[in-house]
Amino acid sequence: MDEQSFDDYWFKESFFSEDPEDKIACYDRILESHSDDPSLWNHDLIALIWGNKGIAYSYLGMHEKALECFDMALQHNKLDVDVWCNKGIVLFSLERYDEAIFCYNKVLEIDVSNESALFNKGIALAHIGKHEEAIACYSKLHKELEIDNKFAVIWYKKGIAYNSLGQLDDATKCFLKVLEIDPEHGGAIESLKRVTRKLKKTV
């Protein structure tokens, strides 16, 4: 089996495998096959392999290992928005919110309207109390997607941020929008009840 066929075989094996550990083993076989001659590497392909290996580690909850893989991927392709996004997600799960935001900003430098980065950045900002900036992310996401009546999760997160700022009327509008889209959204129902109680106390 020549080198290209070897790589193709293990790449296909990794693609069809459902077990993250098996995927990692396949990626390791490909990486090992190139270790003696880095000049043979295709940087985009190797970045993809390291990135996918990082995803597999993240599924296993091995976040530090995942971060190492994502960093290796970025050494080969600093403009890979998927790797930056996935690195941000792992950092968020480790409660390293500022670092996660840095990753999402890197994505937005490359792709200003990237949906995943805008949404995840909004969530991370909310976790560190920057609710106005979070709302700006959600609002931009609505604008970029040109939506008024889709994506209940965005309206819900936006409502939570408004509630945290004490902007109860705006929070109410967001939660009502969620219920227009998904009448059985438990979070929106409970949040709307709480906001309504707060508004009654202010009257």
C-alpha positions as CSV (number, residue, x, y, z in Angstrom):
1,M,0.0,0.0,0.0
2,D,1.5,3.3,-1.0
3,E,1.6,6.3,1.3
4,Q,-1.5,8.0,-0.2
5,S,-3.6,4.8,-0.1
6,F,-2.4,4.3,3.5
7,D,-3.7,7.8,4.5
8,D,-6.9,7.4,2.5
9,Y,-7.6,4.1,4.2
10,W,-7.2,5.4,7.7
11,F,-9.0,8.6,7.0
12,K,-12.0,6.6,5.7
13,E,-11.8,4.4,8.8
14,S,-11.9,7.4,11.1
15,F,-14.9,8.9,9.2
16,F,-17.0,5.7,9.5
17,S,-16.1,4.9,13.0
18,E,-18.5,6.0,15.7
19,D,-16.1,5.5,18.6
20,P,-14.0,8.6,19.5
21,E,-11.1,6.4,20.7
22,D,-11.1,4.5,17.4
23,K,-11.1,7.9,15.5
24,I,-8.1,9.0,17.5
25,A,-6.3,5.8,16.7
26,C,-6.9,6.3,13.0
27,Y,-5.7,9.9,13.1
28,D,-2.6,8.8,14.9
29,R,-1.8,6.3,12.2
30,I,-2.0,9.0,9.6
31,L,0.1,11.4,11.6
32,E,2.7,8.8,12.4
33,S,3.0,7.9,8.7
34,H,4.2,11.5,8.0
35,S,6.3,12.0,11.1
36,D,9.6,11.0,9.4
37,D,9.2,13.5,6.5
38,P,7.2,16.7,7.3
39,S,7.9,18.0,3.8
40,L,5.3,15.5,2.5
41,W,2.5,17.0,4.6
42,N,-0.4,18.9,3.1
43,H,-1.0,21.6,5.7
44,D,-4.7,21.9,5.2
45,L,-5.1,18.1,5.5
46,I,-3.0,17.8,8.6
47,A,-4.9,20.8,10.2
48,L,-8.1,18.9,9.5
49,I,-6.8,15.7,11.1
50,W,-5.5,17.5,14.2
51,G,-8.9,19.4,14.4
52,N,-10.9,16.2,14.1
53,K,-8.7,14.5,16.7
54,G,-9.4,17.4,19.0
55,I,-13.1,17.0,18.5
56,A,-12.8,13.3,19.3
57,Y,-11.0,14.1,22.6
58,S,-13.6,16.7,23.5
59,Y,-16.3,14.0,23.1
60,L,-14.4,11.9,25.6
61,G,-14.3,14.9,28.0
62,M,-10.5,15.1,27.6
63,H,-10.5,18.8,27.2
64,E,-6.8,19.6,27.7
65,K,-5.9,17.0,25.1
66,A,-8.4,18.5,22.8
67,L,-6.9,21.9,23.2
68,E,-3.4,20.6,22.4
69,C,-4.8,19.1,19.2
70,F,-6.6,22.4,18.2
71,D,-3.4,24.3,18.8
72,M,-1.5,21.9,16.5
73,A,-4.2,22.4,13.9
74,L,-3.8,26.1,14.1
75,Q,-0.1,25.8,13.6
76,H,-0.9,24.4,10.2
77,N,-3.8,26.7,9.4
78,K,-4.4,29.8,11.4
79,L,-7.5,30.7,9.4
80,D,-9.5,27.6,10.1
81,V,-12.7,29.0,11.6
82,D,-14.0,25.5,12.6
83,V,-10.9,24.9,14.8
84,W,-11.2,28.3,16.4
85,C,-14.9,27.7,17.1
86,N,-14.2,24.2,18.6
87,K,-11.4,25.5,20.7
88,G,-13.7,28.2,22.0
89,I,-16.3,25.6,22.9
90,V,-13.8,23.5,24.9
91,L,-12.5,26.6,26.7
92,F,-16.1,27.6,27.5
93,S,-16.7,24.1,29.0
94,L,-13.6,24.7,31.2
95,E,-15.1,28.0,32.3
96,R,-12.2,29.9,30.7
97,Y,-14.7,32.4,29.2
98,D,-12.2,35.2,28.3
99,E,-10.1,32.8,26.3
100,A,-13.2,31.4,24.6
101,I,-14.3,34.9,23.6
102,F,-10.8,35.4,22.2
103,C,-11.3,32.4,20.0
104,Y,-14.7,33.6,18.8
105,N,-13.3,37.0,18.0
106,K,-10.6,35.3,15.9
107,V,-13.4,33.6,13.9
108,L,-15.2,36.9,13.5
109,E,-12.0,38.5,12.2
110,I,-12.1,35.9,9.4
111,D,-15.9,35.7,8.9
112,V,-17.7,38.7,10.4
113,S,-21.1,37.0,10.2
114,N,-20.2,33.5,11.4
115,E,-23.3,32.3,13.2
116,S,-21.7,29.9,15.6
117,A,-19.1,32.4,16.8
118,L,-21.7,35.2,17.3
119,F,-24.0,32.9,19.3
120,N,-21.3,31.3,21.4
121,K,-19.6,34.7,22.0
122,G,-22.9,36.0,23.3
123,I,-23.3,33.1,25.7
124,A,-19.7,33.5,26.9
125,L,-20.2,37.3,27.4
126,A,-23.3,36.6,29.4
127,H,-21.4,34.3,31.7
128,I,-19.0,37.0,32.7
129,G,-21.8,39.6,33.2
130,K,-21.3,41.5,29.9
131,H,-25.0,41.3,29.1
132,E,-25.2,44.3,26.8
133,E,-22.4,43.0,24.7
134,A,-24.2,39.6,24.6
135,I,-27.4,41.2,23.4
136,A,-25.4,43.0,20.7
137,C,-24.1,39.5,19.5
138,Y,-27.6,38.1,19.5
139,S,-29.0,41.1,17.7
140,K,-26.3,41.0,15.0
141,L,-27.1,37.3,14.6
142,H,-30.7,38.1,14.0
143,K,-29.7,40.7,11.5
144,E,-27.2,38.5,9.7
145,L,-29.7,35.7,9.4
146,E,-32.5,38.1,8.4
147,I,-34.9,36.3,10.8
148,D,-37.8,37.5,12.9
149,N,-39.6,34.3,13.8
150,K,-37.0,31.6,13.9
151,F,-34.3,30.2,16.2
152,A,-36.1,30.3,19.6
153,V,-32.8,29.7,21.4
154,I,-31.5,33.1,20.3
155,W,-34.6,34.9,21.5
156,Y,-34.4,33.0,24.8
157,K,-30.8,33.9,25.4
158,K,-31.5,37.5,24.5
159,G,-34.4,37.6,26.9
160,I,-32.2,36.2,29.7
161,A,-29.6,38.9,29.1
162,Y,-32.3,41.6,29.2
163,N,-33.7,40.2,32.4
164,S,-30.2,40.2,33.9
165,L,-30.0,43.9,33.1
166,G,-33.4,44.6,34.6
167,Q,-34.8,45.6,31.2
168,L,-38.0,43.6,31.9
169,D,-40.1,44.9,29.0
170,D,-37.5,43.9,26.5
171,A,-37.1,40.5,28.2
172,T,-40.8,40.0,28.1
173,K,-40.9,40.7,24.3
174,C,-38.1,38.1,23.8
175,F,-39.8,35.4,25.8
176,L,-43.1,36.0,24.0
177,K,-41.2,35.7,20.7
178,V,-39.9,32.3,21.9
179,L,-43.4,31.1,22.7
180,E,-44.6,32.2,19.3
181,I,-42.0,29.8,17.8
182,D,-42.2,27.1,20.4
183,P,-45.3,27.3,22.7
184,E,-44.0,24.5,24.9
185,H,-40.6,26.0,25.6
186,G,-40.3,25.4,29.3
187,G,-37.5,27.9,29.9
188,A,-39.4,30.7,28.3
189,I,-42.6,29.9,30.1
190,E,-40.9,30.0,33.5
191,S,-38.8,33.0,32.7
192,L,-41.9,34.9,31.5
193,K,-43.7,34.0,34.8
194,R,-40.8,35.4,36.8
195,V,-40.5,38.6,34.7
196,T,-44.3,39.1,35.0
197,R,-44.1,38.8,38.8
198,K,-41.2,41.4,38.8
199,L,-43.2,43.8,36.7
200,K,-46.3,43.5,39.0
201,K,-44.1,44.5,41.9
202,T,-42.9,47.6,40.2
203,V,-46.5,48.9,39.5
